[in-house]
C-alpha cells in the first residue's frame, strides 16, 4: 500500500503542474490587449470656416488693385493644400456670407468627413460672396460640428475682415476653451491689415480668440502666403513644410 500512498501524494503536484502549464499556454495564445494606440499628429478632425462675405468679391488690398478677386485666390489656395491635408484628417466646412446681400448668413455645409478635398472645393466654388461677416457664429457652428466637448478638434478660419454681426470671437473662444476636450482655433487674416474696415470688432479680438485656444493668428497677403498659412494650420506642417533631404552619396 505504500506505493499507493506515494502515488496519491504525488498526484496533486502533477495536477498543479499541468494546470499551470495550461494557464501559461492560454495566456500565450491570448495576449493582453495592447493599450489603445495614440493618434498621430495632424489627425484630429478639422473644420474650415470660409469667408464668403461681400468683401471677398473685391480685388484690392489697401487700395491697390489686384488681378483676381480674393475669393478666387482663397479657392486656389485651398485647392493646393487640401489634397495633402485630407490624407491626414477628416475635414468639414462652414461658410458664412453667401446668400442675401448684407445678411449675417452662416451655413454648415458638412461635418468632418474623410477624403474631403473634392467636397470642399465643390462647395466653395459654387458660392457667391454677398453677405456680412458673422465669423463668431461660424466658429460656434464649426465647434458644434466637431463635438468639441468630447472630441479634440481644429478650426481654421479664413477671413478678410473682422466680425460685423455684433458678436465677439474672443469671448466665444474663451467659453469654448472652458468646455472643450481640446479645441484649437487658427485664424488666417487674408489681405487685410490690423485695423477695422467696417467699424466692427477689432483685430485684437481675433488674436485673442486664437490665444485662448493655443492657436495661430496668421496674416496672408497673397495666394502663396495663404497656402503657407493653410499648411501650418490645416495640413501637417511637419510633412508639408519639412526640408527636402537628399540621399547622401556613398
C-alpha positions as CSV (number, residue, x, y, z in Angstrom):
1,X,0.0,0.0,0.0
2,X,3.0,2.3,0.4
3,X,3.3,2.7,-3.3
4,X,-0.4,3.7,-3.5
5,X,0.1,6.4,-0.8
6,X,3.2,7.7,-2.5
7,X,1.3,7.8,-5.8
8,X,-1.6,9.7,-4.2
9,X,0.8,12.1,-2.6
10,X,2.4,13.0,-6.0
11,X,-0.9,13.3,-7.8
12,X,-1.8,16.9,-6.6
13,X,1.7,18.1,-7.6
14,X,1.3,16.7,-11.0
15,X,-2.1,18.2,-11.4
16,X,-1.0,21.6,-10.3
17,X,1.9,21.4,-12.7
18,X,-0.4,20.5,-15.6
19,X,-2.9,23.3,-14.7
20,X,-0.1,25.8,-14.6
21,X,1.2,24.8,-18.0
22,X,-2.3,25.0,-19.4
23,X,-2.7,28.5,-18.0
24,X,0.6,29.6,-19.4
25,X,-0.4,28.3,-22.8
26,X,-3.8,30.1,-22.6
27,X,-2.1,33.4,-21.8
28,X,0.4,32.9,-24.6
29,X,-2.4,32.4,-27.1
30,X,-4.5,35.3,-25.8
31,X,-2.0,38.1,-25.0
32,X,-3.3,41.1,-23.1
33,X,-5.0,43.7,-25.4
34,X,-2.5,46.4,-26.2
35,X,-3.2,49.9,-25.0
36,X,-5.2,51.9,-27.4
37,X,-2.9,53.4,-30.0
38,X,-2.4,57.1,-29.6
39,X,-3.4,59.2,-32.6
40,X,-0.6,60.6,-34.6
41,X,0.0,64.3,-35.2
42,X,-2.3,66.2,-37.6
43,X,-5.1,63.6,-37.4
44,X,-7.7,65.5,-35.2
45,X,-10.9,66.4,-37.1
46,X,-10.8,69.9,-38.6
47,X,-13.4,72.4,-39.7
48,X,-12.7,75.1,-42.3
49,X,-14.7,78.3,-41.6
50,X,-14.6,80.0,-45.0
51,X,-15.4,83.7,-45.6
52,X,-17.8,84.3,-48.4
53,X,-18.8,87.8,-47.3
54,X,-19.3,90.5,-49.9
55,X,-15.8,91.9,-49.4
56,X,-14.3,88.6,-50.7
57,X,-15.5,89.6,-54.2
58,X,-13.2,92.5,-54.1
59,X,-9.8,92.6,-55.8
60,X,-8.0,95.3,-53.9
61,X,-5.6,95.3,-50.9
62,X,-5.3,98.6,-49.1
63,X,-6.5,100.3,-52.3
64,X,-4.0,98.6,-54.6
65,X,-5.8,96.7,-57.4
66,X,-5.2,93.0,-57.8
67,X,-6.0,91.0,-60.9
68,X,-8.1,88.4,-59.1
69,X,-10.9,88.5,-56.5
70,X,-9.9,87.5,-53.0
71,X,-12.3,84.6,-53.1
72,X,-10.7,83.2,-56.2
73,X,-7.3,83.3,-54.6
74,X,-8.7,81.6,-51.5
75,X,-10.2,78.9,-53.6
76,X,-6.9,78.3,-55.4
77,X,-5.0,78.2,-52.1
78,X,-7.4,75.6,-50.8
79,X,-7.1,73.5,-53.9
80,X,-3.3,73.4,-53.5
81,X,-3.4,72.4,-49.8
82,X,-6.5,70.1,-49.4
83,X,-5.2,67.0,-51.3
84,X,-2.4,66.7,-48.7
85,X,-4.4,67.8,-45.7
86,X,-7.2,65.4,-46.3
87,X,-4.8,62.5,-46.2
88,X,-4.2,63.2,-42.5
89,X,-7.5,64.2,-41.1
90,X,-11.2,64.3,-41.7
91,X,-12.3,67.8,-42.7
92,X,-15.7,69.7,-42.7
93,X,-16.8,73.1,-43.9
94,X,-18.8,76.1,-42.6
95,X,-19.3,79.0,-44.9
96,X,-20.5,82.5,-43.9
97,X,-21.7,85.3,-46.1
98,X,-23.3,83.6,-49.1
99,X,-27.0,84.3,-49.7
100,X,-29.0,87.5,-49.5
101,X,-26.9,90.7,-49.6
102,X,-25.8,92.3,-46.4
103,X,-27.2,89.5,-44.2
104,X,-25.5,87.5,-41.4
105,X,-25.7,84.1,-43.0
106,X,-23.9,81.0,-41.7
107,X,-24.2,77.6,-43.2
108,X,-22.9,74.2,-42.1
109,X,-22.0,72.6,-45.4
110,X,-20.9,69.3,-43.8
111,X,-19.3,67.9,-40.7
112,X,-15.8,66.3,-40.9
113,X,-15.6,63.5,-43.5
114,X,-12.7,61.5,-44.9
115,X,-11.2,62.5,-48.3
116,X,-12.9,65.9,-48.1
117,X,-10.8,67.7,-50.7
118,X,-13.4,67.4,-53.6
119,X,-16.5,68.1,-51.5
120,X,-14.9,71.2,-50.0
121,X,-13.8,72.5,-53.4
122,X,-17.3,71.9,-54.9
123,X,-18.9,73.8,-52.1
124,X,-16.5,76.9,-52.1
125,X,-16.5,77.0,-55.9
126,X,-20.3,77.3,-56.0
127,X,-20.9,80.1,-53.5
128,X,-21.4,83.8,-54.4
129,X,-20.0,86.2,-51.8
130,X,-22.6,88.7,-50.7
131,X,-23.3,88.9,-47.0
132,X,-21.7,90.3,-43.9
133,X,-19.0,88.7,-41.6
134,X,-20.6,86.6,-38.8
135,X,-17.3,84.8,-38.2
136,X,-18.1,84.3,-34.5
137,X,-21.3,82.3,-35.3
138,X,-19.2,80.5,-38.0
139,X,-16.7,79.4,-35.3
140,X,-19.5,78.3,-33.0
141,X,-21.1,76.3,-35.7
142,X,-17.8,74.6,-36.5
143,X,-17.2,73.8,-32.9
144,X,-20.6,72.1,-32.6
145,X,-19.9,70.1,-35.8
146,X,-16.6,68.8,-34.1
147,X,-18.4,67.7,-30.9
148,X,-15.9,69.9,-29.2
149,X,-16.9,69.0,-25.7
150,X,-15.9,65.3,-26.1
151,X,-13.6,65.2,-29.0
152,X,-10.4,67.1,-29.9
153,X,-10.6,69.3,-33.0
154,X,-9.1,72.1,-35.1
155,X,-10.9,75.1,-36.6
156,X,-9.3,77.1,-39.4
157,X,-10.9,80.4,-40.2
158,X,-10.1,82.1,-43.5
159,X,-11.4,85.7,-43.3
160,X,-10.7,89.1,-45.0
161,X,-12.2,91.1,-42.2
162,X,-13.4,91.3,-38.6
163,X,-16.8,90.3,-37.1
164,X,-19.5,92.6,-38.3
165,X,-22.6,90.9,-36.9
166,X,-22.5,92.0,-33.3
167,X,-20.7,89.1,-31.6
168,X,-17.3,88.8,-30.0
169,X,-15.0,86.0,-31.2
170,X,-12.7,86.4,-28.2
171,X,-15.5,85.9,-25.7
172,X,-16.8,82.8,-27.6
173,X,-13.3,81.3,-27.8
174,X,-12.9,81.5,-24.0
175,X,-16.2,79.9,-23.5
176,X,-15.4,77.1,-25.9
177,X,-12.0,76.5,-24.4
178,X,-13.5,76.2,-20.9
179,X,-15.8,73.3,-22.1
180,X,-13.7,71.7,-24.8
181,X,-11.9,68.4,-24.7
182,X,-9.1,70.0,-26.7
183,X,-10.1,72.7,-29.3
184,X,-7.7,74.8,-31.3
185,X,-8.8,77.8,-33.3
186,X,-6.5,79.2,-36.0
187,X,-7.4,82.4,-37.8
188,X,-5.9,83.4,-41.1
189,X,-6.3,87.1,-42.0
190,X,-6.3,87.2,-45.7
191,X,-5.4,90.5,-47.5
192,X,-6.2,93.0,-44.7
193,X,-4.1,94.8,-42.2
194,X,-4.6,95.4,-38.4
195,X,-7.5,97.8,-38.5
196,X,-11.2,97.5,-38.9
197,X,-12.6,98.0,-42.4
198,X,-16.2,98.4,-41.2
199,X,-16.1,99.7,-37.6
200,X,-16.7,96.2,-36.4
201,X,-14.7,94.4,-33.7
202,X,-11.0,95.0,-33.5
203,X,-8.5,92.6,-35.0
204,X,-7.3,92.2,-31.4
205,X,-10.4,90.1,-30.8
206,X,-9.3,87.7,-33.5
207,X,-5.9,87.4,-31.9
208,X,-7.5,86.9,-28.5
209,X,-9.6,84.1,-29.9
210,X,-6.5,82.2,-31.1
211,X,-4.6,82.8,-27.9
212,X,-7.4,81.5,-25.8
213,X,-7.2,78.1,-27.6
214,X,-3.4,78.0,-28.2
215,X,-4.0,78.6,-31.9
216,X,-2.2,80.7,-34.5
217,X,-3.1,84.1,-35.9
218,X,-1.5,84.4,-39.3
219,X,-1.6,87.2,-42.0
220,X,-1.5,86.3,-45.7
221,X,-1.4,89.0,-48.4
222,X,-1.1,86.7,-51.4
223,X,-2.2,83.3,-52.6
224,X,1.2,81.8,-51.8
225,X,1.2,83.2,-48.3
226,X,-2.3,81.8,-47.8
227,X,-1.1,78.4,-48.9
228,X,1.8,78.6,-46.4
229,X,-0.7,79.6,-43.6
230,X,-3.0,76.7,-44.5
231,X,-0.1,74.3,-44.5
232,X,0.7,75.5,-40.9
233,X,-2.8,75.1,-39.7
234,X,-4.9,72.7,-41.7
235,X,-2.2,70.5,-43.2
236,X,0.5,68.7,-41.4
237,X,3.4,71.2,-41.2
238,X,6.0,68.6,-40.1
239,X,5.4,67.0,-43.5
240,X,4.2,69.8,-45.8
241,X,7.0,72.1,-44.7
242,X,9.7,69.6,-43.9
243,X,13.0,70.5,-45.6
244,X,13.9,68.3,-48.5
245,X,16.7,65.9,-47.6
246,X,18.6,64.4,-50.5
247,X,20.2,61.0,-50.0
248,X,23.9,61.1,-49.3
249,X,26.2,59.7,-52.0
250,X,28.3,56.7,-50.9
